[in-house]
Amino acid sequence: MNTVAITAVGHYAPEKVVPNSHYESYLDTTDEWIVTRTGIRERRFLENGATSDLGVEAAKIALAQRGIGPEEIDCIIVATVTPDMFFPSTAALIQHKLGAKNAWGFDLSGACSGFIYAVSTGVQFIKAGTHKKVLVIGADKMTSITDFSDRNTAILFGDGGAAVLLEPTDDPEYGILDYVNYMDGSGMEALHMKAGGSAIPSTEQTVKDKMHYIHQDGKAVFKVAVVGMADVSVEIMERNNLKSEDVAWLVPHQANMRIIQSTAHRMGIPMERVMVNIDRYGNTTAATIPSCLAEYYGDGRLKKGDNIVLASFGAGYTWGGIYVRWSI
Ligand code: UT7
């Protein structure tokens, strides 16, 4: 059976930078509160366009890096909770915009763990021997579902897209070496969008009642996220006999700096070996982990042979971890 490697990675951050001071101007909040409670200093807003545009830009960067054309892609998996529309899938829209005329694909709804779930899924197509190039995209236009009058959630989220290319590799020592995923649907109440689906279809009243936004019980999610993300990271280490000194980088979902720190602490990994960009982008949901990979690979800090642990926790609840020995 094939081993599967990440052979290219791209990140697209929209141009508009929104600092914490923006919220100070109209909400009862402060830069100091936001920085100390979350680690976020600024985030990006996509002013024109949709999630597919974030994904397309990220995919173009990844394809250019690999030096291949879009027609070589076999399959596109898009992790998102902010699809352009219910149907067709954002994958289909990206396939068309990118010109990936030989690809099929689909969207995957795993919220903040969407990228981890999507990579775990993409790996199977390549291991099966039926696919050679699977493009996995994590993209979310979180501003499209953010209630900007709610200080509890407005400050947390940003827009972004990132993509990785999965390909078979001859060397079993490199690539995606292990993964583990979990889900507990009893967490729905703590983090969800109330209306717009088949349970509560959109009406004038649902719009008036602000039911099309992110609803989060931050404290409840925080408590389970701290445990879940650390547990899954430690499990990945133990399953693969990795000691903390063997891990070059922890690549955590970027929801809250305090959750990231506590996961690193449980793994025995100093913060110098933790990828962090929440200060500049906030929480971009499915895009956070691949955006970190792209930035740290792009500036040379992530190197061939590095053992890295990807870890996430999010709505569902969903959580998961991936062990990669970086191969490019
Ligand atoms: O990525 C998907 C998964 N999501 C997460 O992992 C998010 C997990 N949760 C969190 O990151 C944190 O719970 C938050 C950052 C959302 C909130 O931080 P917290 O330390 O848990 O604050 P809290 O919700 O317990 O609120 C503490 C106080 C409250 O005031 P009272 O009731 O004590 O008077 C809030 O109303 O802080 C208040 N507060 C704010 N104050 C200033 C909440 N938001 C703000 C704000 N500015 N923006």
Boltz pocket constraint, residues with backbone or C-beta under 6 A from the ligand:
constraints:
  - pocket:
      binder: B
      contacts: [[A, 28], [A, 29], [A, 30], [A, 33], [A, 34], [A, 37], [A, 38], [A, 112], [A, 151], [A, 152], [A, 153], [A, 155], [A, 217], [A, 218], [A, 219], [A, 220], [A, 221], [A, 222], [A, 225], [A, 254], [A, 255], [A, 256], [A, 259], [A, 283], [A, 285], [A, 313], [A, 314], [A, 315]]
      max_distance: 6.0
